[in-house]
Amino acid sequence: MWCRVTIVGPGGDELACGVLRGSGAPDLATVDGIARLALAAGRLGGAMSLAQVSPALSALLELTGLRIQVEREPESREQPLWVQRGQEERHAGDLPP
């Protein structure tokens, strides 16, 4: 297992939750898929978060500079922490929203 993925809608309701896994270690194609999913969720007014991120995927996300919401494990009765979304960059080859 590389991580758990949660998609929330604009109102904060959980729309989907699943496990991201594959054979072997995650690679840049994995990071690309995560980035595309996060972009789609954001364009629809929602958000995506990752939890239980494997060390290999965490290192790749850090290396690529991809800013994804990562839930840390809450301590005792603490609520999970969500990292704020960064501003989306647009490139010439991007599809219009």
WORA-V573100 format. One record per backbone hydrogen bond with DSSP energy under -0.5 kcal/mol. CO is the residue of the C=O (numbers start at 1). NH is the residue of the N-H. Records with the same first field share a line. If there is no record, write none. Layout:
BEGIN
CO=NH ; NH
END
This chain:
BEGIN
2=54
3=20
4=51
5=18
6=49
7=15 ; 16
8=47
9=12
13=9
16=7
18=5
19=21
20=2 ; 3
27=30 ; 31
28=32
29=33
30=34
31=35
32=36
33=37
34=38
35=39
36=40
37=41
38=42
39=43
40=44
41=46
42=45
47=8
48=69
49=6
50=71
51=4
54=58
55=59
56=60
57=61
58=62
59=63
60=64
61=65 ; 66
66=68
69=50 ; 71
75=78
81=72
91=94
END
